[in-house]
Amino acid sequence: MTDERLLLKNGTIVDGTGAKAYTGDLLIRAGKIEAVSEGAISADSSVMDCSGKIVSPGFIDMHSHNDWFLPNADRPGFTTPFTEQGITTFVGGNCGFAAAGILPDSPYKTFIEDNNLFQSGTPELEWASLAEYTGLLENRGITHNLATLAGHGTARASIRGWDPSPLSGDEMNQLLGLLEQAMDEGARGVSFGFQYAPGIFSRAEEIKKIAGLVRSKDKLLTVHLKAYSAVSATYPVIPFGKAHNLIALEEAINLAKETGVRLQLSHQIFVGSRTWKTFDRAMALIDRAAAEGVDLMTDTYAYHCGASIITVLLPEWFMAKAPQSYTDKTMNFRVRLLAALSFRLLGFGFEDIQIASANHPALNRFNGMFLSDIARERGVSPFQNYMDFVRESNGTARVLMHRYTSPEIVDALMTHPLSMYMTDAWAEPEGLQNPAVYGCFPRFLQMAREKRHITLEAAVHKMTGASAARFGLKDRGTLEKGKAADITVFDRDTIRDNTTLEQTDRQPSGIDSVFINGIRVVENGKADPALRPGRVLV
Ligand SMILES: [Zn+2]
């Protein structure tokens, strides 16, 4: 770190606390904010004129999976689109899947590697503990700052694989030990992924013990709920019964009530147009819990589509028999009926599923197209077409799911006092990208400007100061003397997301400069991928 100084002159300072913007100067020295003030700072330093520009804290992507991609220092393409949208810090390890904090010499190591959704970033686990992972990142150098969570799913899989039966007492202690060690080594808490194996197998007792452990460490519990749709494969379908996403939400809130753990309800989405109707009831549950003193928050991305894999629609009994089930006539018939029924109940269908990457040489030409259109072009039934993609890709085709939530819900979550902003996105080596990789945070700022439903200061707070406070990132998230010089300079009038339905990998407009730990990594909107000024925040 050099002692070099840089004065950001005459910018509009939005400091990340939510306080009103003011015109002023900010002095960077040796990677930190040396001074920030209304009016002029005089310093013997180089000067960057920020007239007409917003100077804000670097954006914090508080729900990320990039802990799987940062070790891949040879592939900066995975992380530069994030830099170019103003992001300086990731909070990784979400949804139960963390790159670090697994059993040393786990017999399931290759199993985790093979079943890893983020394989393109981390094909091989070259570490076990968070301390080992941190050491390796510090050696290689990383593009961004990274804080991380311990992943219940990956830790559990390293002990028991994908075995659905309950853990023995010894295994339970082993699991608690792994999660505790990761938190002692700097993890900000523990993440659950209740919709995925092996999180889906965990029993009430196991969940409660882990929540209690997180509480005792005064850390955060983040939860990917058991269901995000009114009807799901996770709970039995009862006519006129309660919406599944609301049952899942109540379970998570009750866990926080019973254990006193601080709770982060990950990515509030409402899959299918019929699930949208449950939004008010869901937010009422969250508001009531907050009023009763439960420490809980939630988060959203700026899009109403999200990335997933093609098998996400298929029930557990079908997946348990894969790949034989892909060609089994009876099972295909059963799953076809189930899909038809749940699509009707959900207000969702093959017309909402866009192939991001078919992962098959003959089918890749359909990348970017919607399944219903592909079926028409191929002259086969929509279900047959879907199963062809499942079978040919061996279940690995990536999709973008639309009607994942509604534009109205995103607007409402953007302004809700208990919500924060994030991307939940990762870049892929080929095919259609999740637009959130390129434009998510600029899109929030564009929406705030165009819709005027939230002030610029409040929107910036939800992607900087609020996230830093939630995850205990004490020296980031706000522009204050002594804090790390993570800074994003942008134009409030031109900042915008340039992605479209067909072209999702477009750079945003309006990001001028980005500094990470005082190093300028973006200049005139362009990132220098060779720079690795990031730190592991442990
Ligand atoms: Zn998730």
Residues whose N, C-alpha, C, O or C-beta is under 5 A from the ligand:
A	BS01	ZN	C95 H224
